[in-house]
């Protein structure tokens, strides 16, 4: 018996670009990660998140901090390493700046 992904909650956790596959909106938890390649803190977060298992039902979408002024304005983002928790309608459910904080997905999830 196979449940629909939205019902089962068993979507595999993933880290992907905000710009690739946004067709699957069934993820219960979506985190936008405002990332800048020049930022050592961002790189440390990315490494910590991508080298460890991401919980089922959680997707982390990497957003280009330097190019997305419209998204930064929409979510009130003023610093790279900012994580925004959204629902399937991309409404802001919370924001957390990870700069100088523990580099782990657990840390992000606990603070959002």
Protein Blocks (a to p, Z undefined) as FASTA:
>chain_A
ZZdfklnopaccddddfklmmkbmmbfbacdddddfklmklmmmmmmmmmpccdehiacd
dddfklmmmlmmmnopabghiacdddfkopafbdcdfehiacdfklmmmmZZ
